[in-house]
Amino acid sequence: MKTVQISFDTDTLAKVKSFVNEVTKFDNEFDLVSGRYVVDAKSIMGIFSLDLTKPITLNIHTDENVDKILDTLKDYLI
């Protein structure tokens, strides 16, 4: 498992939709963690239930293709 910090700093709706489109390209499991809340990173509704004004932890549940995943998500990484 790989853990990174992400942020949706500007134009939140468009960035969240784009993020979900990017992570759904992969068959892996992705979780977003904010405080004590954990949501599926492929769920737009789940993401909007989090406090998007703060950095969010992304857990990538795989050890394969991590570099490709991180490259795809580079616009969201802190």
C-alpha angles and dihedrals in degrees: 000000000000123000125200137163120246135183137198096205105161136022089013100189094052093043093050092049090048092047092051090048090052097048093045088063087072126069092216127106117255126188129188117211125197115168107312094339123101121186136173107265089217091062117091091192091050092051092050089054088066129082099261094185090077131058113273128212116236116203113199108198100210141071093206125085091004092141091052091048093049091048090052091049097041093116090063100042121106 
